[in-house]
């Protein structure tokens, strides 16, 4: 459930600002899970939040678009969710690191793309 300030932030952010925030929060939650790998409750909550964010990102893709990047992103997001699920079950820090790395790369790419449009 969103707190009032978070709800206001979401309602007043541009789509590009929301995209960046989604990536940042997914990364934050995976890092939190990594730091708390042996705390089942925190690990599960954090990975679940990250999966929910990635699923929301996937749900926003325009699958009717003919852009090749859309299908590529959909496949990446699916891979991320599957890998996070396995990492959670196996307490696999390497898999968490892999997804963090991919998300950080995508975040920087999106930041560059957004900056080039403004």
KATA-V738995 format. One line per field, one symbol per residue. ss: DSSP state (~ for helix, > for strand, _ for the rest). burial: I if it has 24 or more other C-alpha atoms within 12 Angstrom, else O. Layout:
ss=???
burial=???
This chain:
ss=___~~~~~~~~~__~~~~~~~~~~~~~~~~~~~~~____~~~~~~~~~~~~~~~~~~~~________~~~~~~~~~~~~~~~~~~~~~~~__~~~~~~~~~~~~~~~~~~~~~~~~~_
burial=OOOOOOOOOOOOOOOOOIIIIIIIIIIIIIIIIIOOIOOOOOIIOIIIIIIIIIIOIIOOOOOOOOOOOOOOIIOOIIIIIOIIIOIIOOIIIOIIIOIIOIIIOIIOOIOOOOOOOO
